Amino acid sequence: METIKLGIIGIGNMGKGHLQNVIDGKCPSVEVAAVCDIDEKQLEYAKEKLPGVLCYTDAIEMLDSGNINAALVAVPHYDHPTYAMECFKRGIHVMIEKPAGVYARQVREMNEAADKANVKFGIMFNQRTNPLYAKAREIVQSGALGEPKRLVWIVTNWYRTQAYYDSGSWRATWSGEGGGVLLNQAPHNLDLWQWIFGMPKRVRAFCSVGKYHNIDVEDDVTIYGEYENGATSVFISTTGEAPGSNRLEISGDRGKIIIEGGKLKWWKLSVPEREFCFTATKGFSVPEKTYEEFTDKVVEGHPKVLEAFAQSILTGSELIADGREGLRSLSISNAAYLSSWTDTWAEIPTDETLFEQHLAELCKHETNIKQPGEPESIDTLRERWKVRW
């Protein structure tokens, strides 16, 4: 069987996961020909898992080697566009991990470079492979739900401990990661939000920094969005709540969808609500409705996205998520940050210069940078919690 020759840039948690998926035969059109990491221990891990794989400590050297024709970029967020653009210069196909980057300007530049390069460009939005979210998109985009009215997503099952944040010096820092829950955990949800319901025109957001952890980035977020047609959205997420919830509710003129607990529930109105409102003769009557329910087995999204990427290179088939689409979810998170920083509304697309100025100041003044293995003492944490609460 014909395969692509993939080079993985970054053998951290995600890089290891993708490597293992290929080894396990879940991506039959992918051959991992080379790996790259600045940490020799990670390269030793890769060689143990895949004897004979070519190993590099310099990504540019790997890209120039001629040993690969596609690259998977799984490094810290700021460098996703950097390495993608280096690949584009060399005619190498690219799959980037989420998020697309940290700030919109660098992602726009990456997208412009992709437009000029005759290569495939994908992003690892693996939750688009979930059949229930795909069904929700089909219902909304087809018009079967009528005119969109409201989206509410409570996704608080991203719980993380302080040990998680202490596991790497780049984690939960503005200079290393570029943000907190919005940049690390929630990009998938932000992508699905816009993929299913569309992009809001502006947002008002509240991003609480270090509310539940000793970190300088946000770990609790509420975003309120508004749309051109008057529809609204509310998005709530955190890494500091257990047990967490994951409930997506979408309302339209013709009914309502709820996704929760592995089910999609769909209530369909017999007539549009707006029509019923102004034609009904009784004050407390409601439109008649029917009900339909869907359950489906959730697939392993990561290998499916990577295999689709390989097939797109080999046969010209569709990607699951084009890399350029990463700008959309990042535009929402950039606007949410700017809204919170300035304590006012933020338009989408947002003021890129103002966003970058605020981000630069946060990087300059962050206080909680520390090396792995140096967690703050429990006594200090307790004192901080007393002050906070």
C-alpha positions in Angstrom: 0.0 0.0 0.0 1.3 3.5 -0.8 2.1 5.6 2.2 3.3 9.1 3.0 6.6 9.6 4.7 5.8 11.6 7.9 8.2 13.5 10.1 7.0 14.3 13.6 8.2 17.6 15.0 7.9 17.3 18.8 7.8 14.0 20.7 5.9 15.3 23.8 2.5 14.0 24.9 0.8 14.5 21.6 3.7 13.5 19.4 4.0 10.3 21.3 0.3 9.6 20.9 0.4 10.1 17.1 3.5 7.9 16.9 1.8 5.1 18.8 -1.3 5.4 16.6 0.9 4.8 13.5 2.8 1.9 15.2 -0.6 0.3 16.2 -1.7 0.3 12.5 -4.5 2.9 13.0 -3.1 5.0 10.2 -2.3 2.5 7.4 -1.4 5.2 4.9 1.3 6.8 7.2 4.9 5.7 7.6 6.8 7.6 10.3 10.1 8.1 8.6 11.7 10.6 11.0 11.2 12.4 14.3 12.6 15.5 15.8 12.9 16.9 19.3 15.4 19.0 21.2 15.3 16.5 24.1 17.5 13.5 23.5 15.4 11.5 25.9 12.3 11.9 23.7 14.4 10.7 20.7 15.4 7.6 22.7 11.8 6.9 23.4 11.0 7.1 19.7 13.9 4.8 18.7 12.7 2.2 21.3 9.2 2.4 19.9 10.2 2.4 16.2 13.7 1.0 15.7 15.4 2.5 12.6 13.4 5.7 12.6 15.6 8.7 11.7 16.1 11.1 14.6 16.9 14.8 14.5 17.4 17.5 17.1 17.1 20.3 14.5 13.7 20.5 12.7 15.2 22.4 9.7 17.7 19.7 9.2 14.9 17.1 9.1 12.9 19.2 6.7 16.0 19.6 4.4 16.9 15.9 4.6 14.6 14.7 1.7 13.5 11.8 4.0 10.0 13.1 4.5 7.2 14.5 2.3 4.8 15.5 5.2 5.2 16.8 8.7 3.1 16.7 11.9 3.8 19.8 14.1 3.3 19.0 17.8 5.4 21.6 19.6 4.4 24.5 21.9 1.7 26.7 20.5 3.8 29.7 19.4 5.8 27.5 17.0 3.0 25.9 15.1 3.0 28.6 12.4 6.8 28.8 12.5 7.3 25.2 11.5 4.3 25.1 9.2 5.7 27.9 7.1 9.2 26.3 7.0 7.4 23.2 5.6 5.5 25.3 3.0 8.8 26.8 1.7 10.0 23.2 1.0 6.8 21.8 -0.5 6.2 19.6 2.5 2.6 18.8 3.4 1.6 19.9 7.0 -0.6 18.7 9.8 -0.5 21.0 12.8 -1.8 20.3 16.3 -4.3 22.7 17.8 -4.4 25.6 18.4 -3.3 27.1 15.0 -1.1 29.5 17.0 -1.3 32.1 19.7 -2.2 35.3 18.0 -4.2 36.0 14.8 -1.5 37.8 12.9 0.9 34.9 12.9 -1.9 32.5 11.9 -3.0 34.7 9.0 0.6 34.8 7.7 0.7 31.0 8.0 -2.6 30.7 6.0 -1.3 33.1 3.3 1.9 31.0 3.0 -0.3 27.9 2.7 -2.3 29.5 -0.1 0.9 30.0 -2.1 2.3 26.4 -1.5 0.9 23.5 -3.5 0.6 21.2 -0.5 -2.0 19.8 1.8 -2.5 21.7 5.1 -4.6 20.1 7.9 -5.2 20.8 11.6 -5.9 18.2 14.3 -9.5 19.1 15.1 -10.2 15.5 16.0 -13.5 16.2 17.7 -15.1 16.9 14.3 -15.1 13.1 13.8 -17.6 12.7 16.7 -20.8 11.6 14.9 -23.0 13.6 17.3 -21.3 16.9 16.6 -21.3 16.1 12.9 -25.1 15.4 13.1 -25.6 18.7 15.0 -23.8 20.6 12.2 -25.9 18.8 9.6 -29.1 19.8 11.3 -28.1 23.5 11.9 -26.4 24.1 8.6 -29.3 22.5 6.6 -31.8 24.8 8.1 -33.7 22.0 9.8 -33.5 23.8 13.1 -34.7 27.1 11.5 -33.2 30.5 12.2 -30.5 30.1 14.9 -31.4 31.7 18.2 -29.0 30.5 20.9 -26.1 28.3 21.7 -25.1 27.4 25.3 -22.1 25.2 26.0 -21.1 24.2 29.5 -17.9 22.2 29.1 -16.2 22.0 32.5 -14.9 18.4 32.3 -11.3 19.7 31.5 -10.2 19.2 35.1 -6.5 19.5 35.7 -4.5 19.4 39.0 -1.6 21.7 40.0 0.7 18.8 39.3 -0.3 19.0 35.7 0.6 22.6 35.4 3.9 22.0 37.3 4.9 19.2 34.9 6.5 21.6 32.4 8.0 25.0 32.6 6.2 26.2 29.5 2.8 25.1 30.7 0.3 27.8 31.9 2.5 30.7 31.0 1.8 33.6 28.6 5.3 33.3 27.2 5.4 29.6 26.8 1.8 28.5 26.0 0.1 31.8 25.2 -2.9 31.2 27.5 -4.7 28.7 29.6 -7.9 26.7 29.2 -8.8 28.7 26.0 -5.5 27.9 24.3 -4.8 24.4 25.6 -8.0 22.5 26.4 -10.9 24.4 24.8 -9.7 25.0 21.2 -11.7 21.8 20.2 -14.9 23.2 21.7 -14.3 26.7 20.2 -13.8 25.0 16.8 -17.0 23.0 17.1 -18.9 26.1 18.3 -18.1 28.0 15.1 -18.2 24.9 12.9 -21.8 24.1 14.0 -23.3 27.5 14.8 -21.1 30.0 12.9 -18.8 32.8 14.0 -20.1 35.5 16.4 -19.6 39.2 15.4 -18.5 40.2 18.9 -17.9 38.8 22.4 -17.9 39.9 26.0 -15.7 37.6 28.1 -14.6 37.1 31.6 -11.3 35.2 32.0 -10.3 34.5 35.6 -6.5 34.1 36.0 -5.3 31.6 38.5 -8.7 31.2 40.1 -8.2 27.5 41.0 -4.5 27.0 40.4 -1.1 28.7 41.0 -0.8 29.9 37.4 -0.6 33.3 35.6 -3.1 32.3 32.8 -6.9 31.8 32.9 -8.4 28.6 34.3 -12.0 29.7 34.3 -13.9 31.4 31.4 -17.3 32.7 30.5 -17.9 34.1 27.0 -21.0 35.8 25.7 -21.3 36.2 22.0 -23.6 38.0 19.6 -24.5 37.3 16.0 -25.6 39.5 13.0 -29.1 37.9 13.1 -29.6 38.6 16.8 -28.6 35.1 18.0 -26.5 34.7 21.1 -24.1 32.2 22.6 -22.7 31.5 26.0 -19.6 29.4 26.5 -18.4 28.3 30.0 -15.2 26.3 30.6 -12.7 25.7 33.4 -10.0 23.3 34.5 -10.9 23.7 38.2 -14.3 22.0 38.6 -15.0 18.4 39.5 -17.1 16.6 38.6 -17.3 18.5 35.3 -20.1 18.7 32.8 -20.3 18.7 29.0 -23.6 19.9 27.7 -24.2 21.6 24.4 -27.7 23.1 23.8 -28.6 24.8 20.5 -32.0 26.5 19.9 -33.5 27.6 16.7 -36.8 28.8 15.3 -37.8 25.2 14.5 -36.7 23.4 17.7 -33.8 22.5 19.9 -30.8 20.2 20.1 -29.1 18.9 23.3 -25.9 16.9 23.2 -24.9 15.3 26.5 -23.9 11.9 27.9 -23.3 10.4 24.4 -26.7 11.3 23.1 -28.1 13.9 20.7 -31.7 14.9 21.5 -33.7 16.8 18.9 -37.1 18.4 19.5 -38.7 19.5 16.2 -41.5 22.1 16.2 -44.5 21.7 13.9 -44.4 25.4 12.9 -41.7 28.0 13.4 -41.8 29.5 16.9 -41.9 33.1 15.5 -44.9 32.3 13.4 -46.7 30.5 16.2 -46.0 33.4 18.6 -48.0 35.8 16.5 -50.7 33.6 15.3 -51.7 31.6 18.4 -54.9 32.7 20.0 -54.2 31.4 23.5 -51.6 33.1 25.8 -50.1 29.9 27.3 -50.2 27.6 24.3 -47.0 26.1 22.9 -46.1 24.7 19.4 -46.6 21.0 18.9 -43.3 19.1 18.7 -41.8 15.7 17.9 -38.7 14.1 19.3 -35.8 12.2 17.8 -32.8 10.8 19.5 -29.4 9.7 18.2 -26.6 7.7 19.8 -23.4 6.7 18.1 -20.1 5.1 18.9 -17.5 7.8 19.2 -14.5 7.0 17.0 -10.8 7.5 17.7 -10.5 11.0 16.3 -6.7 11.5 16.2 -5.8 8.6 13.9 -8.8 9.2 11.7 -7.7 12.8 11.1 -4.1 11.8 10.4 -5.2 9.0 8.0 -7.5 11.4 6.2 -4.6 13.8 5.9 -2.5 11.0 4.3 -5.3 10.0 2.0 -5.7 13.6 0.9 -2.0 13.7 -0.1 -2.2 10.3 -1.9 -5.6 10.6 -3.6 -6.8 14.2 -3.3 -9.7 13.3 -1.0 -11.1 15.8 1.6 -9.3 16.7 4.8 -11.3 16.5 8.0 -10.2 20.0 8.9 -8.3 22.4 6.6 -5.5 24.1 8.5 -6.7 27.5 7.5 -9.8 27.0 9.6 -7.8 27.2 12.7 -7.9 31.0 12.5 -11.7 30.9 13.3 -11.5 29.4 16.8 -8.3 31.4 17.5 -10.2 34.5 16.6 -12.8 33.7 19.2 -10.2 33.1 21.9 -8.2 36.2 20.9 -11.4 38.3 21.2 -12.3 36.7 24.5 -8.9 37.6 26.0 -9.0 41.1 24.7 -12.5 41.6 26.0 -11.4 40.4 29.4 -8.2 42.5 29.4 -10.0 45.7 28.4 -13.2 45.0 30.3 -15.4 45.7 27.3 -16.7 44.2 24.0 -14.3 42.8 21.5 -15.2 42.7 17.8 -14.3 39.7 15.6 -11.9 40.0 13.9 -10.3 41.8 16.8 -7.7 44.6 17.0 -4.5 42.6 16.4 -2.1 45.3 17.4 -3.9 46.0 20.7 -4.1 42.2 21.4 -0.4 41.8 20.8 0.5 44.7 23.1 -1.5 43.2 26.0 0.0 39.8 25.4 3.6 41.2 25.4 3.0 42.9 28.7 1.6 39.8 30.2 4.7 37.8 29.0 7.0 40.4 30.4 5.4 40.5 33.9 4.3 36.9 34.6 5.5 35.6 37.9 4.9 31.9 38.1 7.5 30.6 35.7 9.3 27.6 37.3 11.1 24.5 36.3 9.4 21.0 36.3 9.5 19.3 39.7 9.3 22.6 41.7 5.7 22.8 42.7 4.7 25.5 45.3 4.4 24.2 48.8 1.0 23.2 50.1 1.3 25.7 52.9 1.8 28.6 50.5 -1.1 27.4 48.4 -3.4 27.3 51.4 -2.4 30.9 52.4 -3.1 32.0 48.8 -6.6 30.3 48.9 -7.4 32.1 52.2 -6.7 35.4 50.6 -8.6 34.6 47.5 -11.8 33.3 49.2 
